[in-house]
Each structure stands twice: as C-alpha cells, then as structure tokens.
Amino acid sequence: ESSLLGISVSAAAIIVMPLLAYGKKNVAKKIRSSALKGDIANTISCAYMAGTVLVGLLLNALFHLWWAENIAALIFLYWLFGETKAAFKEARENTHKQ
C-alpha cells in the first residue's frame, strides 16, 4: 500500500541524493579519492531507485494500480543492469591501461 511517509521519503531522496553526490564529487576531487568518486555512482543509483519507488507509490495511491511499483522496479533493474555492465567494462579497460 502507498503511504504518505513512503511518498515523502522517496521524494526527499530524489532531491537529497543528487545534492549528496555533488558534495561527494567535490570532496573526492579535493582529497583525490577514487573510492569516494566510485561511491557517487551508488548515490545516483539511490536517487533513481527513489524515483522508481515514488512513481510506483503515486500510481498506486492515485489510480489503485497495485502492480505499478513492480513494473517500475523491473524497469529500474533493466537500467541498473546496463549501468553495471558499463561500469565493469570501464573498470576492465582501466585495468588493462595500467
């Protein structure tokens, strides 16, 4: 079921996570941390996931489409799979360059 709390937390994450990623990017640059730079991808993924949850919750709350969150999650997983595949490819290429 949709709840006002779930909708609020998801909406807040959509706003806060990109700001957090931006802050992490600045800090990672200053301290030259590749680990923190890599963590930015997790933060952005969290924002996308929150967006997915929010869409599903709103569709359920407004139109009683109980299955909408499941479909949104499958779409998110498809996107995440592509992003993960690209990250592994980039990591392999960077390993071979060194």
JOHURA-V121008 format. One record per pair of residues at least 12 apart in sequence whose C-alpha atoms are under 10 Angstrom apart, sorted by the first residue. I is the first residue (numbers start at 1). J is the second residue. Records with the same first field share a line. If there is no record, write none. Layout:
# JOHURA-V121008
I->J + J
This chain:
# JOHURA-V121008
1->57 + 60 + 61 + 64 + 66
2->54 + 56 + 57 + 58 + 59 + 60 + 61 + 62 + 64 + 66 + 69
3->57 + 58 + 60 + 61
4->57 + 58 + 61
6->50 + 53 + 54 + 57 + 58
7->50 + 51 + 53 + 54 + 55 + 56 + 57 + 58 + 61
8->54
9->50 + 53 + 54
10->46 + 47 + 48 + 49 + 50 + 51 + 52 + 53 + 54 + 55 + 57
11->47 + 50 + 51 + 53 + 54 + 55
12->47 + 50 + 51
13->43 + 46 + 47 + 48 + 49 + 50 + 51 + 54
14->44 + 46 + 47 + 48 + 49 + 50 + 51 + 52 + 54
15->47 + 50 + 51
16->43 + 47
17->40 + 42 + 43 + 44 + 45 + 46 + 47 + 48 + 50
18->40 + 43 + 44 + 45 + 46 + 47 + 48
19->43 + 44
20->40 + 43 + 44
21->36 + 37 + 39 + 40 + 41 + 42 + 43 + 44 + 47
22->40 + 43 + 44
23->40
24->36 + 37 + 38 + 39 + 40 + 43
25->37 + 38 + 39 + 40
28->40
38->87
41->83 + 84 + 87
45->76 + 79 + 80 + 83
48->76 + 79 + 80
49->72 + 73 + 76 + 77 + 80
51->72 + 76
52->68 + 69 + 70 + 71 + 72 + 73 + 74 + 75 + 76
53->68 + 69 + 70 + 72 + 73 + 76
54->69 + 72
55->68 + 69 + 72 + 73
56->68 + 69 + 70 + 71 + 72 + 73
57->69 + 72
